[in-house]
Amino acid sequence: MKRQKRILIVRPDRIGDVVLSTPLPREIKKQFPDCYIAVLLREYTRDIYFNNPFVDKILVTDDNKTFFEKIKEIRTEKFSHALMLLPNEKINYMLFLAGIPYRVSVGHKLYQFLTFTHFVSRRKYNPLRHEADYCMDLARKIGIDSNNLDTEIFLTNDEIAKVNDFRKQRLTDKKYIIGIHTTSGNSSPGWTSSSYKELIERLIVNKDFYVVVTDNKVPSDLLNIPGVEFPNVGAGLRRSFIVFAGLDYLISSSTGPMHIAAALKVKTLSMFCPLPACSPKLWGAKGNISRVILPLPEYCQIKCPGNPKKCTFEGGGIAVDRVVDELNSWVYNE
């Protein structure tokens, strides 16, 4: 009798990285419909995989279990394969000691060699190939033949009803709900809050737009703007999905909430840096209809600080007028 494939997908990273791993369970189940799939994540990202029909179990790395308790927990699942989407020495040894026969990761680290871990090489790394495609390489290593990189987050029926209520309550005299996410956790270039304030003030005067700021923690100078709502303040990740799913458009920099919106099939208008490490070809939204705004070439030639985390696109890079014009063109010319 053929042994069931029992596959563990490991991605203990930030929100955007975890969202970009969501194509793997779907594509693996398409090819191996009878397989068992679990994911190993950090606690704060587990909601991304909650209610996912392609995932049988969610495990977390930071549940206060000791190293050896975690090994025992993983061993009881009798996994046949483990896909480590990002090298991690501690987890590498944990999976080895848990007795998973086939483990595959990225790179050529000494600890991978010592534990007989298979690898996907990035020696010929193409910085303009999408991160979700690199994730899929590990699934391809175990026989998955797919280029479908669409991300997905699955809401429950109750959550879908709450999304519908969210929209109904806010569209009594408006046509579109516009979300603006003003922070990025220093993960990518982005405007200062003063530019976001100007953008919000420009959009709330449009009689067709209902504007919400989607941050969990909102910069203090934005809180006093009349006519804008802050529905995610203090909300947990899963509850925030209801707000993101209720949007027609999300405006943001390249950040985790952009990927959440994409996975919920919300249109995204995103500001990106053209440097290879930050490029939309590497980190762009997947699975939705999206548009990207890049700074003007002459701005980058003159004012690029070299470190994208220090760039705010201001002083001629990405003007508020450009974002407003791009959104209006998109909304009214579809």
C-alpha positions in Angstrom: 0.0 0.0 0.0 1.3 3.4 -1.0 2.2 5.6 2.0 0.3 8.8 2.4 2.4 12.0 1.8 2.4 14.0 5.0 3.9 17.4 4.3 5.0 20.2 6.7 5.4 23.7 5.2 7.6 25.9 7.4 7.4 29.7 7.2 8.0 31.4 10.6 8.2 34.9 9.0 6.3 38.1 8.7 2.8 38.6 7.4 3.7 39.2 3.8 6.1 36.3 3.6 3.5 33.9 5.0 0.8 35.2 2.6 3.1 34.5 -0.3 3.4 30.8 0.9 -0.4 30.2 0.6 -0.2 29.0 -3.0 1.8 25.9 -1.9 -0.9 23.9 0.0 -3.4 24.5 -2.8 -1.1 23.4 -5.6 0.3 20.4 -3.6 -3.3 19.2 -2.9 -4.2 19.5 -6.6 -1.4 17.1 -7.5 -1.6 14.9 -4.3 -5.3 15.2 -3.2 -5.0 12.6 -0.5 -1.9 14.1 1.2 -1.9 15.6 4.7 -0.6 19.1 4.9 0.4 21.1 8.1 2.1 24.5 8.4 4.6 25.6 11.0 4.3 29.4 11.7 4.7 32.0 14.3 1.6 32.5 16.5 0.8 36.0 15.2 0.5 34.8 11.6 -1.5 31.6 12.1 -4.7 33.5 11.3 -3.5 33.7 7.7 -4.0 29.9 7.4 -7.1 29.6 9.6 -10.1 28.1 7.6 -7.8 27.2 4.7 -9.4 24.1 3.1 -6.0 22.9 1.9 -4.3 22.8 5.3 -5.1 20.0 7.8 -3.3 21.4 10.8 -1.5 24.6 12.0 1.5 24.3 14.3 3.3 27.3 15.8 6.9 27.8 16.8 6.4 30.1 19.8 3.9 28.2 22.0 6.3 28.0 25.0 7.1 24.3 24.3 10.8 23.4 24.8 13.0 22.3 22.0 12.5 18.7 22.7 8.8 19.0 23.4 8.5 20.5 19.9 10.4 17.7 18.4 8.0 15.2 20.1 5.0 17.1 18.8 6.3 17.1 15.2 7.4 13.5 15.4 3.8 12.4 16.3 2.6 13.8 13.0 4.8 11.3 11.1 5.6 13.8 8.4 7.2 12.3 5.2 8.3 15.7 3.8 9.2 19.1 5.2 9.6 22.3 3.1 11.6 25.0 4.9 11.0 28.1 2.9 13.6 30.1 4.7 16.8 28.6 6.3 16.6 28.3 10.1 19.2 26.4 12.0 17.1 25.6 15.1 14.1 24.4 13.1 16.4 22.5 10.7 17.8 20.4 13.6 14.3 20.1 15.1 12.9 18.5 11.9 15.9 16.3 11.5 15.6 15.0 15.1 11.8 14.6 14.5 12.7 11.9 12.0 11.2 13.5 8.8 12.8 11.5 6.0 12.8 14.1 3.2 13.6 17.7 4.2 14.3 20.5 1.7 15.4 24.0 2.2 17.2 26.9 0.5 21.0 27.2 0.2 24.1 25.4 1.3 24.5 25.9 5.1 26.8 23.6 7.1 23.9 22.6 9.4 21.9 21.5 6.3 24.8 19.4 5.1 25.2 17.8 8.6 21.5 16.9 8.6 21.3 15.5 5.0 18.8 18.2 4.1 18.0 18.5 0.4 18.3 22.0 -1.1 17.1 24.4 -3.7 20.0 26.4 -4.9 19.9 30.2 -5.2 23.4 30.6 -6.5 21.9 31.8 -9.8 19.4 34.0 -7.9 17.4 36.3 -10.1 16.4 39.3 -8.0 13.5 40.1 -10.3 11.8 36.7 -10.0 8.8 36.7 -7.6 9.3 35.5 -4.0 6.2 33.3 -4.3 7.8 31.6 -7.3 10.9 30.9 -5.2 8.6 29.4 -2.5 7.0 27.2 -5.1 10.5 25.9 -6.0 10.5 23.8 -2.9 7.1 22.2 -3.8 8.6 21.6 -7.3 11.4 19.7 -5.6 8.9 17.1 -4.4 7.2 16.8 -7.8 4.7 19.6 -7.9 4.2 21.0 -11.5 2.6 24.4 -11.1 3.2 28.1 -11.8 0.0 29.3 -10.1 1.2 31.8 -7.6 -2.2 33.4 -6.6 -2.4 34.0 -2.9 -5.5 33.2 -0.9 -7.0 33.8 2.5 -10.3 32.0 3.3 -13.0 33.7 5.3 -15.7 31.8 7.2 -19.4 32.2 6.3 -19.8 34.3 9.5 -16.9 36.6 8.4 -18.3 37.0 4.9 -21.6 38.1 6.5 -19.7 40.7 8.6 -17.9 41.9 5.5 -21.3 42.4 3.8 -22.5 44.3 6.9 -19.3 46.4 6.9 -19.9 47.5 3.3 -23.7 48.0 3.7 -23.2 50.3 6.7 -20.7 52.5 4.9 -22.1 52.7 1.4 -25.4 54.3 2.2 -24.4 57.4 0.2 -21.0 56.4 -1.1 -19.9 54.1 -4.0 -16.4 53.0 -3.0 -14.6 52.2 0.2 -11.0 53.3 -0.1 -8.5 51.8 2.4 -5.2 53.6 3.2 -2.4 51.8 5.1 0.0 54.3 6.4 2.8 52.2 8.0 5.1 49.4 6.8 7.0 48.3 9.9 10.1 49.6 8.3 10.0 46.7 5.8 9.9 48.9 2.7 10.1 52.5 1.5 7.0 54.6 2.2 5.7 58.0 2.7 5.8 59.9 6.0 2.5 60.4 7.8 2.3 64.0 6.5 1.9 62.8 2.9 -0.6 60.2 3.9 -2.5 63.0 5.7 -2.6 65.0 2.6 -3.8 62.0 0.6 -6.6 61.3 3.1 -7.7 64.9 3.0 -7.7 64.8 -0.8 -9.8 61.7 -0.9 -12.5 62.4 1.7 -13.8 65.3 -0.3 -14.7 63.0 -3.1 -18.5 62.4 -2.7 -18.1 58.8 -4.0 -15.4 57.7 -1.5 -15.6 56.4 2.0 -12.1 56.5 3.5 -10.8 54.1 6.1 -7.2 53.9 7.6 -6.4 50.2 8.0 -3.5 50.4 10.4 -3.7 48.7 13.8 -1.6 51.5 15.3 -2.3 54.9 13.6 0.3 57.7 13.7 -1.0 60.3 16.1 -1.1 63.2 13.6 -3.7 61.3 11.5 -6.1 60.6 14.3 -7.6 64.1 14.3 -8.7 64.1 10.6 -12.5 64.4 10.5 -14.5 62.2 8.1 -12.1 59.2 8.1 -12.6 55.9 10.1 -9.9 53.8 11.8 -11.7 50.4 12.1 -8.6 48.2 12.7 -7.2 50.1 15.8 -6.6 47.4 18.4 -8.0 44.7 16.3 -6.5 41.2 16.0 -5.2 40.0 12.7 -8.2 37.9 11.9 -10.7 40.6 12.7 -8.7 43.0 10.5 -9.4 40.7 7.5 -13.1 41.7 7.6 -12.1 45.3 7.0 -9.6 44.5 4.3 -12.1 42.3 2.5 -14.7 45.1 2.7 -12.5 47.5 0.7 -12.8 48.3 -3.0 -9.2 49.5 -3.1 -6.2 49.6 -0.8 -3.5 52.2 -1.1 -0.2 51.4 0.6 3.5 50.9 0.2 4.8 47.3 -0.3 3.8 45.8 3.0 2.0 42.8 4.6 -1.4 44.4 4.5 -1.0 44.8 0.7 -0.5 41.0 0.5 -3.5 40.5 2.8 -5.7 42.6 0.5 -4.4 40.7 -2.5 -5.2 37.4 -1.0 -8.7 38.6 -0.3 -9.0 39.7 -3.9 -9.2 43.4 -3.1 -7.6 45.8 -5.7 -4.3 47.3 -4.6 -2.5 50.5 -5.6 1.0 50.2 -4.2 4.1 52.4 -4.0 7.3 50.5 -4.7 11.0 51.2 -4.8 12.6 50.1 -8.1 15.7 48.7 -6.5 16.0 44.9 -7.1 15.5 43.9 -3.4 12.3 45.9 -3.2 11.0 45.6 -6.8 7.4 44.7 -7.5 8.7 41.9 -9.7 9.9 40.3 -6.5 7.3 41.5 -3.9 4.3 42.6 -5.9 0.7 41.6 -5.0 -0.4 38.1 -6.3 -3.9 36.9 -6.9 -5.7 40.2 -7.3 -6.0 43.1 -9.7 -3.2 45.5 -8.8 -1.4 48.6 -10.0 2.1 49.8 -9.0 3.5 53.4 -8.7 7.2 53.8 -8.9 9.2 57.0 -8.2 10.2 59.1 -11.1 13.6 57.9 -12.6 15.2 61.3 -12.2 14.3 61.3 -8.5 16.0 58.0 -7.9 19.1 59.1 -9.9 19.5 62.2 -7.7 18.0 61.4 -4.3 18.3 57.7 -3.8 19.7 57.2 -0.3 21.1 53.8 -1.1 19.1 52.3 1.7 15.5 51.8 0.7 14.3 51.8 4.3 15.4 55.5 4.5 13.5 56.5 1.4 10.1 58.3 1.7 9.5 59.1 -2.0 9.1 62.7 -1.0 10.5 65.8 -2.8 9.5 64.6 -6.2 9.6 60.8 -6.0 5.9 59.9 -5.7 3.7 62.9 -5.3 0.3 62.8 -3.7 -1.2 64.2 -6.9 0.1 61.1 -8.8 -1.6 58.7 -6.4 -4.9 60.6 -6.5 -4.8 60.8 -10.3 -4.0 57.1 -10.6 -6.8 56.1 -8.3 -9.4 58.3 -10.0 -8.3 57.1 -13.4 -8.7 53.5 -12.2 -12.0 54.0 -10.5 -13.7 56.0 -13.2 -12.3 54.5 -16.3 -12.8 50.8 -15.6 
